[in-house]
Amino acid sequence: MLIHNCELRVLYADTDQMGYVHHSKYAVYYEKARWELLRSIGISYKIVEESNIMLPVVELTSKFIKPAFYDELLRIHTELIFIKGALIKFIYYIYNEKDELINEAETVLAFINKNNRKPCRPSSMLIEAIKEKGFVIS
């Protein structure tokens, strides 16, 4: 399993009238977290796109436990769960400054060919980078 933690400070623009981080911003936080995980093993989204692959989100579930507020420093714990065929799955745990769990989520993304928009296998470059970290590909 690949695991990564990143921090993110809540912007004023991320909050709603109640002063809470708006639920729509969490999808952006998950995106940042999963790409920071992949960047930590040398893979950026730019590199993935240059290999003729795109990764749209096909599933997203999110459980809101406690609100996050403006200027809080959040820690996003991200785990790569699996790569199976044309799918890749991540889970996320977001913690506030008190180290309280405030959000849990999962995303599944599909590898698709950039030209024909059909599902495809991940690039060998991505697979090798993940395997180097001891992750087992199903």
LINGI-V485986 format. One record per residue. RES is the residue in three letters. OMEGA is omega as a letter, one per 40 degrees, with the letter a starting at -180 (none if undefined). NEAR is the number of other C-alpha atoms within 10 Angstrom. D_CENTER is the distance of its C-alpha to the mean C-alpha in Angstrom with 1 decimal. Layout:
RES/OMEGA/NEAR/D_CENTER
RES/OMEGA/NEAR/D_CENTER
This chain:
MET/i/12/14.2
LEU/a/18/11.9
ILE/i/16/11.0
HIS/i/18/10.0
ASN/i/16/10.8
CYS/i/15/10.6
GLU/a/16/12.8
LEU/i/15/13.0
ARG/a/12/16.4
VAL/i/19/16.9
LEU/i/13/18.8
TYR/a/13/21.9
ALA/i/10/20.7
ASP/a/18/17.7
THR/i/19/20.4
ASP/a/13/22.7
GLN/i/7/26.5
MET/a/8/26.2
GLY/i/13/24.4
TYR/i/16/21.2
VAL/a/21/17.7
HIS/a/16/17.8
HIS/a/15/15.7
SER/a/10/14.5
LYS/a/13/12.8
TYR/i/17/10.3
ALA/i/16/8.4
VAL/i/10/8.6
TYR/i/17/7.5
TYR/i/23/4.1
GLU/i/13/4.2
LYS/a/15/6.0
ALA/a/26/4.5
ARG/i/25/2.7
TRP/i/15/5.9
GLU/i/19/7.8
LEU/a/23/7.6
LEU/i/19/8.9
ARG/a/14/11.1
SER/i/12/12.5
ILE/i/14/14.0
GLY/a/13/15.3
ILE/i/17/13.1
SER/i/16/12.2
TYR/i/15/11.5
LYS/i/10/15.1
ILE/i/14/16.2
VAL/i/17/14.5
GLU/i/13/16.3
GLU/i/11/19.4
SER/i/16/19.5
ASN/a/13/19.9
ILE/i/24/16.7
MET/a/23/14.3
LEU/i/20/11.2
PRO/i/11/11.6
VAL/i/16/9.8
VAL/i/11/12.7
GLU/i/11/12.0
LEU/i/15/10.4
THR/a/11/12.2
SER/i/16/12.3
LYS/a/11/15.1
PHE/a/14/16.5
ILE/i/12/18.7
LYS/i/13/19.8
PRO/i/13/19.5
ALA/a/24/18.1
PHE/i/21/20.6
TYR/i/16/21.3
ASP/i/13/21.3
GLU/i/15/19.6
LEU/a/17/17.6
LEU/i/23/14.5
ARG/i/20/12.9
ILE/i/24/9.3
HIS/a/20/9.6
THR/i/24/6.8
GLU/i/20/8.4
LEU/a/21/8.5
ILE/i/19/11.2
PHE/i/17/12.8
ILE/i/22/13.7
LYS/a/13/16.7
GLY/a/14/18.5
ALA/a/15/16.4
LEU/i/19/13.5
ILE/a/19/10.3
LYS/i/19/8.8
PHE/i/22/6.2
ILE/a/21/7.5
TYR/i/23/7.3
TYR/a/20/10.6
ILE/a/27/11.5
TYR/i/20/15.0
ASN/a/19/17.6
GLU/i/11/20.2
LYS/a/9/22.3
ASP/i/10/19.7
GLU/i/14/19.7
LEU/a/17/16.9
ILE/a/16/16.3
ASN/i/19/13.4
GLU/a/17/11.9
ALA/i/18/9.5
GLU/i/19/8.5
THR/i/21/7.2
VAL/i/19/9.3
LEU/i/18/9.5
ALA/i/24/12.9
PHE/i/24/14.3
ILE/i/20/17.1
ASN/a/18/20.0
LYS/a/16/20.0
ASN/a/9/23.8
ASN/i/7/24.5
ARG/i/11/21.2
LYS/i/13/21.7
PRO/i/17/19.4
CYS/i/16/19.7
ARG/i/16/18.8
PRO/i/23/16.3
SER/i/13/18.2
SER/i/10/20.2
MET/i/14/18.9
LEU/a/18/15.3
ILE/a/15/17.0
GLU/i/13/19.4
ALA/i/15/16.9
ILE/i/21/15.1
LYS/i/13/18.6
GLU/i/11/19.9
LYS/i/11/17.7
GLY/a/11/19.3
PHE/i/17/16.7
VAL/i/14/18.8
ILE/i/14/18.0
SER/none/7/19.5
